[in-house]
Amino acid sequence: MSVTYKFRLPGITCVNCVAPIEKSLSSCKRYSIESYRVDLLTKIVVITVGGHDTPRDDVKQYFKTMMNDLAVDSEEINVEVKAQSRLEKVRSFFLSHWFQGALGALLGAALLILSLVTGGLPLAAMIAIGAISTVLTFLLGAQSFYHAGRKLIKARLLTMDTLFSISTLTVLVVSLAAFFIPWLPMMFSAGLLIFGFRHIGLAIAESVKRKMKLDKTFQQLLPFETRVLNEEGHVETRAVGVIAIDDVLVIHAGETIPVDGICLSEEGLIYDTIKTGAPLPRLLNKGELLISGMRLAEGSPPIHLKASTTAADSYLARLDKNIEKAHCEKAPIEEAAKRILQYFIPAAIGFAILFGVLIGVFFSAAIALPFVAGWLVSLCPCTLGLVVPLAVKAGVQKGAENGVQFKSAKALQAANTIDVVVFDLNGTLTTGVPTVCRKGVCQLEMDEQILLAYAAAIEKNSPHAMAKAICEEAKLKQTSPVTLPENSTIDSTHHSGVRATINDELWVLGNEAIMQESGVNLSSIKDSLKLAVGESVVYIARQQQLLGYFVLSDPLRKDARQSVSALQKLGKQVHLCTGSDEHTARRYASLLGISNSNIAASCVGMGEEFNDNSKTAYINKLRSRGLKVAMVGDAANDALAIARSNFGIAIKSHSGSEMTQQEAGAVIQGGSLLPVANAFAVAQQTVNNIKQNLSVSLAYNMVVMVLAGGLLFGLGIILNPGVMVALMIVQTLFILGNAYRLRVSSLPRFTETSSKGNRSSTNSYQYFQEKMHSNRASARVGSHVDEDSTCSASSGMFSKKRKNEPSPTEPQNDVPQFSS
């Protein structure tokens, strides 16, 4: 059994602090570490250790000792929240970055103005000012001095604290020496300004991170308590953490569902954005599974929910665990930034010393020393190191909120490079629950029920969705499968159907491809079937003689067309790669807006050869043309193709496979395909944000080097080190603000806009009810459908929709639009 340990590391300030921790954990031999993550944003390390017999306290002590040896203090995170005493609150206020920043900046600015306005102060006043300023500077910078010295001595690390410490000590030494050497500048104000602005920058950074909720889990955003029906039928309030399976919860309008459960109510309006990414509410159905994180719309009547999980096993709990795992594997762009920063601080110190010596030789130490101090504090490796993890964490959380679970930062970056999106058909673009909508016989001596009985017997053990549909049809018609002789053999290895030997006769059951291979002539029936979009045929033959057929319908997911259109508007080529026959694939592609040149039909799931007719070979051919390919699938036969693609997306469906989900870089919960488009939109926004912030950060540091190192000095201008820190904070503010913009900006998506204007939530519920009743009243049952028809997967019945008649979830006069 795995055990997870979490420690807070208040002393880490930049990626240079993180590197030795990661190195020590990766080389740990004492315990089997399954995964670890050092989060620079929240200053937390999460370590998952495999099963062991060592007491938990011993393991905790081992890791605490490891952190101390690396000059990084650690403390185990205590989940209990304790009330602070008045004394603790006062102490926290005086130690806060806001107070220390205001104190240093105001006193430093006052001292700077005083030195500029007055021509000179008496020696006694200057000594007093110098003493007070020095003491305050050391107090404000105590933490930086401590961490810089400790890391340098124990771990030989150079960090941002090192730059600030060297700069401030230079300022103080020069200012104190000025009492004895008159030509040296007295810059006590600079020390106060350096740490004053440093604390202000840290305070702003912490505020922005809190506003972005990067340290929050989805479970923490849930209400602490919920309403539960007790055994007497009365409503009582209980903590979410003690909710048990089969408890009946009462959810009111506007409230978030705390645990997964079965809806017991007939009506209501639910926001399922956490699962599907859809921005609008939908009508819920009695008996459907609702997951934690969904929200009951305002104006909706209360609903009853029968809990099927506890809070610890709910969808949001699993989502939090997946997000935590996603941060363990770094994106390539993050590794590149990390390599740059390894040499950034040593290079900054080296150049500062070089320029300081040159200026001191050709000019004077009075000019060189302030220049060195200002140069060191103006550079900002901390912000450069935060750019990538800040954006990645925001992107992964944003994806989760819009129905996409990215499994790693690497997958998030890979999604942004994709040129082609290849879809599997059955179970991915379709509902994956085919039903038999009609059947027929081709031989007079063959009875329809007997044909169904043989088909059910042959398909009984097949895992294929169409085989299950035929067996389900036999159950509905109360037709028992025939008992096959003991010497019968069934071969289900062919991707297009099944072959069976019964009483020395060869039976073939499957699509057109396997029939042609088996020498069965379909010309007598093929053209007369007139299949609609979403329908496909399973033929049954004996001894190369066609006996009959079953027409099955696997309807498209309700937003399949919208999702394909969204991907195309994002600049992606959309391809269809399916095991279905050519005619079926073309019918679906026509409805979805996919070009015939982008179709691969009758493809087997597995295949290693480049030229074989498999999904894997199709992915390889696209990649050989220099294209970056994403594969979207659900079943086990999609797993290898997903693994061979640049980025894989697994759709959870009725035929979904755990193996496929393991191979994928992202998982879509199912029920909606719009999160597929959301995945690429989130990736695009995240990578663009990273590039923008890296460009700004690198450009800032380069400009500062040029200005402070040459241009301004050539003009005879030497900026106060405190001013240089202020300029650094401006850059930090831009980068944090841009990261916050990523977190709150909307995704390009299909939105429903009404010519009648926006509706309130209450009116929205009434409107949805009216439209639902209207559409149900006008539904007609038939055995044949055209391209505008819809199919009920649960019953196999078709509801034909009149031209221009809105679907139950699409308000009349509302036009789905792709907008930002």
C-alpha positions in Angstrom: 0.0 0.0 0.0 1.3 3.4 -0.9 1.7 6.2 1.7 1.8 9.9 0.8 3.8 12.4 2.9 3.5 16.2 2.5 5.9 18.7 3.8 5.9 22.5 3.7 9.3 23.9 2.6 9.2 27.7 3.5 12.9 28.1 2.6 12.7 27.4 -1.2 12.7 30.5 -3.3 13.7 29.5 -6.8 14.4 26.4 -9.0 18.0 26.3 -7.8 16.6 25.4 -4.3 14.4 22.7 -5.9 17.1 20.9 -7.9 19.0 19.3 -5.1 15.8 18.1 -3.4 14.7 16.4 -6.6 18.1 14.9 -7.1 18.1 13.5 -3.5 14.6 12.0 -3.9 15.4 10.5 -7.3 18.5 8.8 -5.9 16.9 7.6 -2.6 17.7 4.0 -1.9 16.3 3.6 1.6 12.6 3.7 0.5 10.8 2.9 -2.7 9.6 6.3 -3.8 6.9 5.9 -6.4 6.5 9.6 -7.2 7.5 13.0 -5.8 6.6 16.6 -6.7 8.3 19.7 -5.4 5.9 22.6 -6.0 7.7 25.9 -6.0 4.4 27.8 -6.2 2.9 26.5 -3.0 6.3 25.5 -1.4 5.1 22.0 -0.7 6.8 18.6 -1.5 4.6 15.6 -2.0 6.3 12.2 -1.7 4.5 8.9 -2.4 6.3 5.8 -0.9 5.6 2.2 -1.8 4.6 -0.4 0.7 7.0 -0.8 3.6 6.9 -1.9 7.3 8.8 1.1 8.7 6.7 3.2 11.1 5.3 6.4 9.6 7.1 8.6 12.1 10.5 7.1 11.1 9.8 7.8 7.4 8.8 11.4 8.2 12.0 11.9 10.3 14.1 10.5 7.4 12.7 13.0 4.9 13.0 15.9 7.4 16.6 15.1 8.0 17.2 14.9 4.2 15.7 18.4 3.8 17.7 19.8 6.6 20.9 18.4 5.1 20.0 20.3 1.9 19.6 23.5 4.0 15.8 23.5 3.4 13.7 23.4 6.6 10.6 21.2 6.4 7.5 20.8 8.4 4.7 18.2 7.9 1.5 19.7 6.8 -1.2 19.6 9.4 -4.7 19.5 8.0 -6.2 20.8 11.2 -7.0 24.5 11.1 -6.5 26.0 14.5 -7.8 29.4 15.6 -5.1 32.0 16.2 -4.8 33.8 19.5 -4.7 37.6 19.6 -1.0 37.5 20.3 -0.4 35.2 17.3 -2.4 37.5 15.1 -0.4 40.5 16.1 2.8 38.6 15.5 1.7 37.4 12.1 0.8 41.0 11.2 4.3 42.3 12.0 6.0 39.4 10.2 3.8 39.7 7.1 5.4 40.7 3.8 2.9 43.6 3.5 4.0 45.2 6.8 7.7 44.6 6.3 7.5 45.8 2.7 5.7 49.0 3.7 8.1 49.7 6.5 11.2 49.3 4.4 9.9 51.1 1.3 8.5 54.1 3.3 11.5 54.5 5.6 13.9 54.0 2.6 12.1 56.6 0.5 11.9 59.1 3.4 15.7 58.7 4.0 16.4 59.1 0.3 14.3 62.3 0.1 16.0 63.6 3.3 19.5 63.0 1.9 18.5 64.8 -1.4 16.7 67.8 0.2 19.2 68.5 3.0 22.7 69.4 2.0 24.1 67.5 4.9 23.2 66.4 8.5 25.3 66.6 11.7 27.5 63.6 12.3 25.5 62.5 15.3 22.3 62.5 13.2 24.0 60.5 10.5 25.4 58.0 13.0 21.9 57.5 14.4 20.3 57.2 11.0 23.1 54.7 9.9 22.6 52.6 13.1 18.8 52.5 12.8 18.9 51.8 9.1 21.5 49.0 9.5 19.5 47.3 12.2 16.2 47.6 10.2 17.9 46.3 7.1 19.1 43.2 8.9 15.7 42.7 10.4 13.9 43.0 7.1 16.4 40.8 5.4 17.0 38.3 8.2 15.3 35.5 6.3 17.2 36.1 3.1 20.5 36.4 4.9 19.8 33.1 6.8 18.7 31.1 3.8 21.5 32.5 1.6 24.2 31.6 4.1 22.8 28.3 5.1 22.3 27.1 1.5 25.8 28.3 0.5 27.5 26.6 3.4 25.6 23.3 3.6 24.4 22.7 0.0 26.7 25.1 -2.0 23.7 26.7 -3.6 23.4 30.1 -5.1 19.8 31.4 -5.1 17.9 34.7 -5.4 18.6 35.2 -1.7 22.3 35.2 -2.5 21.9 38.1 -4.9 19.9 40.2 -2.5 22.3 39.4 0.4 25.4 40.3 -1.6 23.8 43.5 -2.9 22.6 44.6 0.5 25.8 43.8 2.3 27.7 45.8 -0.3 25.4 48.8 0.3 25.8 48.6 4.0 29.6 48.1 4.0 30.1 51.0 1.6 27.7 53.2 3.6 29.5 52.4 6.9 32.9 52.9 5.3 31.7 56.4 4.1 32.0 57.6 7.7 35.8 57.1 7.4 36.3 57.5 3.7 34.6 60.7 2.6 34.6 60.0 -1.2 32.5 56.8 -0.8 28.7 57.2 -1.2 26.4 56.8 1.8 23.4 54.6 0.7 21.6 53.5 3.9 18.3 54.2 2.1 19.2 51.6 -0.6 19.3 48.7 1.9 15.9 49.6 3.2 14.4 50.0 -0.3 15.9 46.7 -1.5 14.2 44.6 1.2 11.2 46.8 1.3 10.4 46.3 -2.3 11.4 42.6 -2.0 8.8 42.0 0.6 6.2 44.0 -1.4 6.9 41.8 -4.4 6.5 38.6 -2.3 3.3 39.9 -0.9 1.8 40.7 -4.3 3.0 37.3 -5.6 1.3 35.4 -2.7 -1.9 37.5 -3.2 -2.1 36.6 -6.9 -1.4 32.9 -6.2 -4.2 32.9 -3.6 -6.6 34.6 -6.0 -5.7 32.0 -8.7 -6.4 29.3 -6.0 -3.4 27.3 -7.1 -3.0 25.9 -3.6 -6.6 24.8 -3.5 -7.9 21.3 -4.3 -11.3 20.8 -5.9 -12.5 19.1 -2.8 -11.7 22.2 -0.7 -14.0 24.3 -2.8 -17.0 22.1 -1.8 -19.3 23.0 1.1 -18.3 21.6 4.4 -21.8 20.4 5.2 -24.8 19.1 3.3 -28.4 18.1 4.0 -29.2 14.4 4.6 -32.5 12.6 5.1 -32.3 10.5 8.3 -34.1 7.3 9.0 -37.2 9.2 10.2 -37.4 11.1 6.9 -36.3 14.4 8.5 -33.6 16.6 7.0 -30.5 17.0 9.1 -27.1 18.7 8.4 -24.0 16.5 8.3 -20.4 17.1 7.4 -19.5 16.0 3.9 -16.7 13.8 5.2 -19.1 11.5 7.1 -21.5 10.9 4.2 -21.9 7.1 3.7 -22.9 5.1 0.7 -26.7 4.9 0.2 -27.3 8.1 2.3 -30.0 10.3 0.6 -28.9 13.9 0.2 -31.1 16.9 -0.5 -29.5 19.4 -2.9 -31.0 22.8 -3.2 -30.8 25.3 -6.2 -27.3 26.8 -6.5 -25.6 24.1 -4.4 -22.7 21.9 -5.5 -23.1 18.1 -5.4 -20.6 16.9 -2.8 -20.4 13.2 -3.6 -21.2 11.0 -6.6 -24.7 9.6 -6.5 -27.9 8.5 -8.3 -30.5 11.1 -9.0 -33.9 10.2 -7.4 -35.8 13.2 -8.6 -37.9 13.5 -11.8 -36.8 17.0 -12.8 -34.2 19.6 -12.3 -31.6 21.6 -14.2 -27.9 20.8 -13.7 -24.6 22.4 -14.6 -22.3 19.5 -15.6 -19.4 21.7 -16.7 -16.9 19.8 -14.5 -17.6 16.7 -16.6 -18.5 18.0 -20.1 -17.1 21.5 -20.2 -20.6 22.7 -21.4 -21.3 26.3 -20.2 -25.1 25.9 -20.1 -27.3 23.8 -17.8 -29.2 20.8 -19.0 -32.2 18.9 -17.8 -31.3 15.9 -15.5 -33.0 12.5 -15.6 -34.2 10.3 -12.8 -31.8 7.4 -12.3 -28.7 9.1 -13.9 -25.4 9.2 -12.2 -24.4 12.7 -11.0 -20.8 13.4 -9.9 -19.4 15.6 -7.3 -18.7 19.1 -8.6 -21.9 19.4 -10.7 -24.1 22.3 -9.6 -27.9 22.5 -9.4 -29.0 25.6 -11.3 -30.6 28.6 -9.7 -34.4 28.3 -9.9 -34.3 24.5 -10.1 -36.4 22.5 -7.6 -34.5 20.6 -4.9 -33.4 17.1 -5.8 -32.7 13.9 -3.9 -29.5 12.1 -4.5 -28.6 8.6 -3.3 -24.8 8.6 -2.5 -22.9 5.9 -4.4 -19.4 7.0 -3.0 -17.9 8.6 0.0 -16.2 12.0 -0.3 -12.8 10.3 -0.3 -13.7 8.2 -3.4 -15.8 10.8 -5.3 -15.1 12.2 -8.7 -13.5 15.4 -7.3 -11.3 13.3 -5.0 -10.0 11.3 -8.0 -9.6 14.5 -10.0 -7.4 16.0 -7.3 -5.2 12.9 -7.2 -4.9 13.0 -11.0 -4.0 16.7 -11.0 -1.4 16.0 -8.4 0.2 13.3 -10.5 0.1 15.6 -13.6 2.6 17.9 -11.9 5.1 15.1 -11.3 6.3 14.9 -14.9 7.6 18.2 -16.1 7.0 19.7 -19.6 10.0 19.9 -21.9 9.8 23.7 -21.9 10.0 23.6 -18.0 13.1 21.5 -18.2 14.7 23.9 -20.7 14.0 26.9 -18.4 15.4 24.9 -15.5 18.7 24.3 -17.3 19.0 28.0 -18.2 18.5 29.0 -14.5 21.2 26.7 -13.3 23.8 29.1 -14.8 21.8 32.3 -14.4 22.8 33.3 -10.9 26.5 32.4 -11.2 26.7 34.3 -14.5 25.0 37.3 -12.9 27.5 37.4 -10.0 30.4 36.9 -12.4 29.3 39.8 -14.7 28.7 42.0 -11.7 32.2 41.4 -10.4 33.7 41.9 -13.8 32.0 45.2 -14.6 32.6 46.4 -11.0 36.3 45.8 -11.3 36.5 47.5 -14.8 34.5 50.5 -13.5 36.6 50.7 -10.4 39.9 50.6 -12.4 38.9 53.2 -15.0 36.7 55.4 -12.8 36.3 55.0 -9.1 35.0 52.6 -6.4 32.4 55.2 -5.5 30.7 54.5 -8.9 31.5 50.8 -9.1 30.0 49.7 -5.8 26.5 51.1 -6.3 26.6 49.8 -9.8 27.3 46.2 -8.6 24.6 46.4 -5.9 22.0 47.7 -8.4 23.0 45.1 -11.1 22.5 42.2 -8.7 19.1 43.1 -7.4 17.7 44.1 -10.8 18.0 40.6 -12.2 15.1 38.3 -11.5 15.7 34.5 -11.8 12.9 33.8 -9.3 10.3 35.1 -11.7 11.9 33.3 -14.6 11.7 30.0 -12.7 8.0 30.6 -11.8 6.8 31.2 -15.3 6.4 27.6 -16.5 5.1 25.9 -13.3 2.7 28.8 -12.7 1.1 28.5 -16.2 1.1 24.7 -16.2 -0.7 24.5 -12.9 -3.2 27.1 -14.0 -3.7 25.2 -17.3 -4.1 21.7 -15.7 -6.7 23.1 -13.3 -8.5 25.0 -16.1 -8.6 21.8 -18.2 -10.1 19.9 -15.2 -12.8 22.6 -14.8 -13.7 22.1 -18.5 -13.9 18.3 -18.6 -10.3 17.5 -19.5 -7.9 15.6 -17.2 -4.4 16.1 -18.4 -2.1 13.4 -17.0 1.1 15.4 -17.1 2.6 18.8 -18.0 4.4 17.0 -20.8 1.0 16.0 -22.3 -0.3 19.5 -21.9 2.6 20.9 -24.0 2.3 18.1 -26.5 -1.4 19.0 -27.1 -0.4 22.4 -28.4 1.8 21.0 -31.2 -1.0 18.9 -32.7 -1.8 19.3 -36.4 -4.1 16.3 -37.0 -6.8 14.9 -34.7 -7.8 11.3 -35.5 -11.1 10.0 -34.2 -12.2 6.5 -33.6 -15.9 6.1 -34.5 -17.8 3.6 -32.4 -17.9 4.6 -28.8 -16.0 7.8 -29.4 -17.9 9.9 -31.9 -21.0 7.7 -31.3 -22.6 6.7 -28.1 -21.0 3.3 -28.2 -24.4 1.6 -27.4 -25.7 0.2 -30.8 -29.1 -1.3 -31.0 -30.8 -3.5 -33.6 -33.5 -1.3 -35.3 -34.6 -3.8 -37.9 -33.7 -7.1 -39.4 -34.6 -9.3 -42.3 -34.1 -12.8 -43.9 -32.9 -13.5 -47.5 -34.0 -17.1 -47.7 -37.6 -18.3 -47.7 -36.8 -21.4 -45.6 -35.1 -19.3 -42.9 -37.3 -18.0 -40.0 -36.3 -14.6 -38.5 -36.4 -15.9 -34.9 -34.2 -18.9 -35.8 -31.7 -16.6 -37.5 -31.6 -14.4 -34.4 -31.1 -17.5 -32.2 -28.1 -18.6 -34.2 -26.6 -15.1 -34.3 -27.0 -14.8 -30.5 -25.3 -18.1 -30.0 -22.3 -17.2 -32.2 -22.0 -13.7 -30.7 -22.7 -14.8 -27.0 -19.1 -14.5 -25.8 -17.9 -11.6 -28.0 -17.0 -8.3 -26.2 -17.8 -6.3 -29.3 -20.6 -3.7 -28.9 -22.5 -4.9 -32.0 -22.4 -8.5 -30.7 -23.8 -7.3 -27.4 -26.6 -5.5 -29.3 -27.6 -8.6 -31.2 -27.6 -10.6 -27.9 -29.7 -7.9 -26.3 -32.2 -8.0 -29.2 -32.6 -11.7 -28.6 -33.4 -11.1 -25.0 -35.9 -8.4 -25.9 -37.6 -10.8 -28.4 -37.4 -13.6 -25.8 -35.4 -15.7 -28.2 -33.0 -18.1 -26.6 -29.7 -18.8 -28.4 -29.4 -22.2 -29.9 -27.3 -24.8 -28.2 -24.2 -25.3 -30.3 -22.7 -28.8 -30.7 -19.6 -29.5 -28.6 -17.3 -29.7 -31.7 -18.3 -26.2 -32.8 -15.5 -23.6 -33.1 -15.8 -19.8 -33.0 -13.1 -17.6 -34.4 -13.6 -13.9 -33.3 -10.0 -12.7 -34.2 -11.1 -11.0 -37.4 -11.7 -7.3 -36.9 -14.8 -7.3 -39.1 -16.8 -10.1 -37.7 -16.9 -13.7 -36.5 -16.5 -17.1 -38.2 -18.0 -20.2 -36.7 -18.0 -23.9 -37.7 -21.2 -25.6 -36.7 -21.9 -29.2 -37.8 -19.1 -28.9 -40.3 -20.7 -25.8 -41.8 -19.0 -22.4 -42.0 -21.1 -19.6 -40.5 -20.0 -16.0 -41.0 -21.4 -13.0 -39.1 -20.1 -9.5 -39.7 -19.8 -6.6 -42.1 -19.2 -6.3 -45.8 -15.4 -6.8 -45.5 -15.6 -10.2 -43.9 -18.3 -11.3 -46.3 -16.2 -10.4 -49.3 -13.3 -12.3 -47.9 -15.5 -15.3 -47.3 -16.9 -15.2 -50.8 -20.4 -14.2 -49.9 -22.3 -12.3 -52.6 -24.2 -9.3 -51.2 -25.5 -7.8 -54.5 -29.0 -9.1 -53.9 -29.6 -7.1 -50.8 -26.9 -4.4 -50.5 -28.5 -1.6 -52.6 -32.0 -2.1 -51.2 -31.2 -1.5 -47.6 -31.0 2.3 -47.9 -29.1 2.9 -44.7 -29.4 6.2 -42.8 -26.5 8.0 -41.2 -25.6 6.1 -38.0 -26.8 2.8 -39.3 -24.7 -0.2 -40.2 -25.4 -3.8 -41.3 -24.3 -7.1 -39.8 -24.8 -9.9 -42.3 -25.1 -13.5 -41.5 -24.2 -16.3 -44.0 -23.9 -20.1 -44.0 -21.7 -21.9 -46.5 -21.2 -18.7 -48.6 -25.0 -18.3 -48.8 -26.5 -15.0 -47.4 -29.2 -15.9 -44.9 -30.2 -12.4 -43.5 -29.1 -9.2 -42.0 -29.4 -7.0 -38.9 -29.4 -3.2 -39.2 -27.9 -1.6 -36.2 -27.8 2.1 -35.2 -25.1 3.7 -33.1 -26.1 7.3 -33.0 -23.6 10.2 -32.9 -23.0 11.9 -29.6 -25.2 15.0 -29.4 -22.3 17.4 -29.7 -20.1 15.4 -32.1 -20.7 17.8 -35.0 -20.0 20.8 -32.8 -16.8 19.2 -31.5 -15.4 18.4 -35.0 -16.3 22.0 -36.1 -14.6 23.4 -33.1 -11.4 21.5 -33.8 -11.4 22.6 -37.4 -11.8 26.2 -36.3 -8.9 25.7 -34.0 -6.8 24.9 -37.1 -6.7 21.1 -36.7 -7.2 18.6 -39.5 -9.9 16.0 -38.4 -9.6 12.4 -39.6 -11.8 9.4 -39.1 -10.1 6.0 -38.5 -12.5 3.1 -37.8 -13.0 -0.6 -38.0 -16.4 0.0 -39.7 -16.7 -0.5 -43.4 -16.2 2.2 -46.1 -19.8 3.0 -46.6 -20.6 3.4 -42.9 -17.5 5.6 -42.4 -18.4 7.8 -45.3 -22.0 8.3 -44.1 -20.7 9.4 -40.6 -18.0 11.6 -42.1 -20.5 13.3 -44.3 -22.7 14.2 -41.4 -19.6 15.3 -39.3 -18.1 17.5 -42.0 -15.0 15.3 -42.4 -13.4 15.1 -45.9 -13.5 11.8 -47.7 -9.8 12.0 -48.1 -9.4 11.9 -44.3 -11.1 8.6 -43.8 -9.5 5.2 -43.0 -12.1 2.4 -42.9 -12.0 -1.3 -42.0 -8.9 -0.7 -39.8 -7.9 -3.2 -37.2 -7.0 -1.9 -33.8 -3.6 -3.6 -33.4 -0.9 -3.7 -36.0 2.9 -3.4 -36.1 3.6 -3.3 -39.9 3.8 0.1 -41.5 1.7 -0.9 -44.5 -1.0 -3.1 -42.8 -4.6 -1.9 -42.5 -4.5 -0.9 -38.8 -5.1 2.2 -36.8 -1.5 2.1 -35.7 -0.2 2.1 -39.3 -2.5 5.0 -40.1 -1.0 7.0 -37.2 2.5 6.1 -38.3 1.8 7.2 -41.9 0.5 10.6 -40.8 3.6 11.1 -38.5 5.9 10.1 -41.3 4.7 13.1 -43.2 6.0 15.4 -40.5 2.5 15.9 -38.9 1.9 15.9 -35.1 -1.0 13.5 -34.5 -3.5 13.2 -31.7 -5.6 10.0 -31.4 -9.0 10.0 -29.7 -10.5 6.7 -28.8 -12.2 4.7 -26.1 -11.8 0.9 -26.4 -8.9 -1.5 -26.0 -8.3 -1.7 -29.7 -7.4 2.1 -29.7 -4.8 1.7 -27.0 -1.8 1.0 -29.3 -2.7 3.8 -31.7 -3.1 6.2 -28.8 0.3 5.1 -27.5 1.9 5.7 -30.9 0.4 9.2 -31.4 2.0 12.4 -30.2 -0.9 13.0 -27.9 -3.6 10.6 -26.9 -7.1 11.3 -25.6 -9.2 8.5 -24.0 -12.9 8.8 -23.9 -14.7 7.1 -21.0 -17.6 5.2 -22.5 -19.6 2.0 -22.2 -16.9 0.1 -24.2 -14.0 2.1 -22.6 -10.8 0.4 -21.5 -8.6 1.1 -18.5 -5.6 0.2 -20.6 -6.5 2.9 -23.2 -6.9 5.5 -20.4 -3.4 4.6 -19.1 -1.8 5.1 -22.5 -3.5 8.4 -23.1 -2.1 11.8 -22.2 -5.6 13.1 -21.3 -8.9 11.6 -20.3 -12.4 12.8 -21.1 -15.0 11.8 -18.7 -17.5 10.9 -21.4 -21.0 12.0 -22.2 -19.7 15.0 -24.2 -17.1 15.5 -26.8 -16.6 19.2 -26.4 -13.9 18.7 -23.8 -11.7 17.3 -26.7 -11.8 20.8 -28.3 -11.3 22.3 -24.8 -8.1 20.2 -24.4 -6.5 21.8 -27.4 -7.8 25.3 -26.5 -6.4 25.1 -22.9 -3.0 23.8 -24.2 -2.8 26.6 -26.7 -3.6 29.3 -24.1 -1.2 27.8 -21.6 1.8 27.4 -24.0 1.1 30.9 -25.4 1.1 32.3 -21.8 4.4 30.5 -21.1 6.0 31.9 -24.2 4.8 35.4 -23.5 6.0 35.4 -19.9 9.4 33.8 -20.8 9.9 36.4 -23.5 9.1 39.3 -21.2 11.3 37.9 -18.4 14.3 37.2 -20.7 13.8 40.6 -22.5 13.6 42.4 -19.2 16.8 40.9 -17.9 18.6 41.6 -21.1 17.4 45.2 -21.2 18.5 45.7 -17.6 21.9 44.3 -18.4 22.3 46.6 -21.3 21.0 49.7 -19.6 22.6 49.2 -16.2 25.8 47.7 -17.6 26.5 50.2 -20.3 24.0 52.7 -21.7 23.0 54.5 -18.5 26.5 54.3 -17.2 27.8 55.9 -20.4 25.4 58.7 -19.8 26.7 59.2 -16.3 23.5 57.8 -14.7 23.7 55.2 -11.9 20.3 54.1 -10.5 19.8 53.6 -6.8 19.6 49.8 -6.1 16.2 50.4 -4.5 14.9 51.7 -7.8 16.3 48.6 -9.6 14.3 46.4 -7.2 11.2 48.4 -8.0 11.8 47.8 -11.7 12.1 44.1 -11.0 8.7 44.2 -9.2 7.1 45.8 -12.2 8.3 42.8 -14.3 7.0 40.4 -11.6 3.6 42.1 -11.6 3.3 41.7 -15.4 4.1 38.0 -15.3 1.8 37.2 -12.4 -1.0 39.3 -14.0 -0.6 37.5 -17.3 -0.7 34.1 -15.5 -3.9 35.2 -13.7 -5.4 36.2 -17.1 -4.8 32.7 -18.3 -6.6 31.3 -15.2 -9.7 33.5 -15.6 -10.0 33.9 -19.4 -12.7 32.1 -21.2 -12.1 29.3 -23.7 -13.2 29.4 -27.3 -16.2 27.2 -27.3 -19.7 26.7 -28.7 -22.1 28.9 -26.8 -25.8 29.3 -27.3 -26.8 32.9 -27.8 -30.4 34.0 -28.0 -31.9 36.6 -30.1 -34.2 37.3 -27.2 -31.3 38.2 -25.0 -29.9 36.4 -21.9 -32.2 34.5 -19.6 -32.1 34.3 -15.9 -31.5 30.9 -14.3 -35.1 30.8 -13.1 -36.6 31.5 -16.5 -34.0 29.2 -18.0 -35.4 26.3 -16.0 -39.0 27.1 -17.0 -37.9 27.4 -20.6 -36.1 24.1 -20.7 -39.2 22.4 -19.2 -41.5 23.8 -21.8 -39.2 22.8 -24.7 -38.8 19.3 -23.3 -42.5 18.7 -23.0 -43.1 20.3 -26.5 -40.5 18.0 -28.1 -41.7 14.9 -26.4 -45.2 15.6 -27.5 -44.2 16.0 -31.1 -41.9 12.9 -31.3 -42.9 10.2 -33.7 -41.7 6.6 -33.6 -40.5 5.0 -36.9 -38.2 2.3 -38.1 -36.3 4.4 -40.6 -34.6 7.7 -40.2 -32.9 10.3 -42.3 -29.8 12.3 -41.5 -31.7 14.6 -39.1 -33.0 11.7 -37.0 -31.9 10.8 -33.5 -31.9 7.4 -31.9 -32.6 6.5 -28.3 -29.7 4.3 -27.3 -31.6 2.8 -24.4 -34.6 1.5 -26.3 -33.4 1.4 -29.9 -36.4 3.5 -31.0 -36.1 6.4 -33.4 -37.6 9.8 -32.9 -37.8 11.6 -36.2 -37.3 15.3 -36.0 -39.2 17.7 -38.3 -37.1 20.1 -40.4 -36.2 23.2 -38.4 -37.5 21.7 -35.2 -35.2 22.4 -32.3 -33.7 19.5 -30.3 -34.7 19.2 -26.6 -31.6 21.0 -25.5 -31.3 23.6 -28.2 -33.7 26.6 -27.7 -35.5 27.7 -30.8 -34.0 30.7 -32.6 -30.7 30.0 -30.8 -27.7 29.5 -33.0 -24.6 27.6 -31.6 -21.6 29.8 -32.4 -17.9 29.3 -31.9 -16.7 32.3 -30.0 -14.2 33.4 -27.4 
